[in-house]
């Protein structure tokens, strides 16, 4: 596997030349993609250089240890470091999702449980926005339909990294594991008898698509405008500023009503539509990939309950990885890192196992 790095060394040199060319930065989209690829390739090359240097040091230490036993301990320490460096390099070389370098768009929708489910959807949104803050990401609500008690029937938020992310650390690379049904067990605010209820909310995660990623023919779109409405159907404004876009070939329908102007809502709806079309194309490609894709942790089947949030026990359980902790309050306050890391580890193990088959 490590032989592939020589080609990446050459690619990094080419990327450096492209990024040094002022003409490259005249196209911001191109510059961003080249920077992302440069960061990914450079990370692998640096790991390879470290692994190679440790190997050379180990050979020298063993030669010295043959004449001087005092060097034996140094050789053992170098060998241990070499094993760690080799594992890290192997992990970096494992093929990743093509969209792992992208920002993310999350949709959180209430499900079973009525108002309680909508309140839980709001809790999930807060968890994601707080976690984004800890990672230095920015969040932007693209569309939201609130419930009467202040939760969300549906909310769509864009999560963006500031600058170029390290490989595997971009918003989509981590948040993609959140896709699925999240189940909550607690006493709802509407429950007068103090009984614990179970409800659920669904999360859909998509890579944010740039215009160059998805080609949309305007003739394939049916655009309707309507009046925005708030909780309980109350009018937010008196103009037809809300926008509903139907992509006729795929049947995908997107609506936005958060912004005050029809133009702004149309732009937000197009962002979501591009992300959904890119996600649909990915699903189709993943299905064609067959068994290798099915071996991964992530699922696009939103009927699968991926996680349970148990308030009486302050417990969070991920049903895919077996992760369990009793710090639910901290997780809902944004401390989602260890949960996501368990998903990343399981996904990596599955990818490595697939390569060995």
Secondary structure, DSSP 8 states (H G I E B T S, - for coil): -GGGHHHHHHHHHHHHHHHHSGGGGGSHHHHHHHHHHHHHHHHHHHHHHHHHHHHHHHHHHHHHHHH-GGGHHHHHHHHHHHHHHHHHHHHHHS---TTTTS-EEEEEEE-TTHHHHHHHHHHHHHHHHHHHHHTT-EEEEEEEEE-TTS-EEEEEEEEE-SS---TT-SHHHHHGGG-EEEEEEE--TT-SS---EEEEEEEEEEE---TTT----GGGEEEEEE--B-GGG-BS-SS--EEEEEETTTTEEEEE-SSSSHHHHHHHHHHHHHHHHHHHHHHHHHHHHTHHHHTSS----TTSEEEEEETTTTEEEETTT--EES-HHHHHTT--HHHHHHHHHHHHHHHHHHHH-
